[in-house]
């Protein structure tokens, strides 16, 4: 387990390279098997659940994306109108 993002790019990048190297080593020496017979994400969720980890899933719907885009557009329009009114 690594420390996760800490705000320092070099630290995060070093952790990522070390993790990638460990995964490649595991694949090479046979301790990690990756093929179509393994369930991928579903198995990871099963293992985490078995270990008692709380799994929080967040799915982003198209509706929520549209709402965010509309809000951003409205804010930009309001800012432009305020700038025009105040400075012209």
C-alpha positions as CSV (number, residue, x, y, z in Angstrom):
1,X,0.0,0.0,0.0
2,X,1.4,3.4,-1.0
3,X,0.7,6.7,0.6
4,X,-1.5,8.0,-2.2
5,X,-1.3,11.6,-3.6
6,X,0.5,13.9,-1.2
7,X,0.7,17.0,-3.3
8,X,4.3,16.4,-4.4
9,X,4.4,15.2,-8.0
10,X,7.8,13.5,-7.6
11,X,6.7,11.5,-4.6
12,X,3.5,10.4,-6.3
13,X,5.3,9.6,-9.6
14,X,8.0,7.6,-7.7
15,X,5.2,5.6,-5.9
16,X,3.5,4.9,-9.2
17,X,6.7,3.7,-10.9
18,X,7.4,1.4,-7.9
19,X,3.9,0.0,-8.0
20,X,4.1,-0.5,-11.8
21,X,7.4,-2.3,-11.4
22,X,6.0,-4.6,-8.7
23,X,3.0,-5.5,-10.8
24,X,5.3,-6.3,-13.8
25,X,7.5,-8.4,-11.5
26,X,4.4,-10.3,-10.2
27,X,3.2,-10.9,-13.7
28,X,6.7,-12.1,-14.8
29,X,7.3,-14.5,-11.8
30,X,3.8,-16.0,-12.0
31,X,2.5,-14.7,-8.6
32,X,-0.1,-12.6,-10.5
33,X,-2.0,-14.1,-13.3
34,X,-3.9,-12.0,-15.8
35,X,-6.1,-13.8,-18.2
36,X,-9.7,-13.9,-19.4
37,X,-10.7,-16.4,-16.7
38,X,-10.2,-13.9,-13.9
39,X,-13.0,-11.5,-13.0
40,X,-11.0,-8.3,-12.7
41,X,-12.9,-5.5,-11.0
42,X,-15.6,-7.9,-9.6
43,X,-13.0,-10.0,-7.9
44,X,-11.2,-7.0,-6.5
45,X,-14.5,-5.9,-5.0
46,X,-15.1,-9.4,-3.6
47,X,-11.6,-9.5,-1.9
48,X,-11.9,-6.0,-0.5
49,X,-15.4,-6.9,0.9
50,X,-14.0,-10.1,2.4
51,X,-11.3,-8.1,4.1
52,X,-13.9,-5.8,5.6
53,X,-13.1,-2.7,3.5
54,X,-15.9,-0.2,3.0
55,X,-16.3,0.2,-0.7
56,X,-17.8,3.5,-1.9
57,X,-18.7,3.6,-5.6
58,X,-19.6,6.8,-7.3
59,X,-21.0,6.7,-10.8
60,X,-21.4,9.8,-12.8
61,X,-24.5,10.0,-14.9
62,X,-25.0,12.0,-18.1
63,X,-27.6,14.1,-16.2
64,X,-25.1,15.1,-13.6
65,X,-22.5,16.1,-16.2
66,X,-25.1,18.2,-18.1
67,X,-26.1,19.9,-14.8
68,X,-22.4,20.8,-14.1
69,X,-21.9,22.1,-17.6
70,X,-25.1,24.2,-17.4
71,X,-24.1,25.7,-14.1
72,X,-20.6,26.5,-15.4
73,X,-22.1,28.2,-18.5
74,X,-24.5,30.2,-16.3
75,X,-21.7,31.3,-14.0
76,X,-19.5,32.4,-16.9
77,X,-22.4,34.3,-18.5
78,X,-23.1,36.1,-15.1
79,X,-19.5,37.0,-14.7
80,X,-19.3,38.4,-18.3
81,X,-22.5,40.4,-17.7
82,X,-21.1,41.8,-14.4
83,X,-17.8,42.7,-16.0
84,X,-19.5,44.4,-18.9
85,X,-21.9,46.4,-16.7
86,X,-19.2,47.4,-14.2
87,X,-16.4,48.3,-16.6
88,X,-18.3,49.8,-19.6
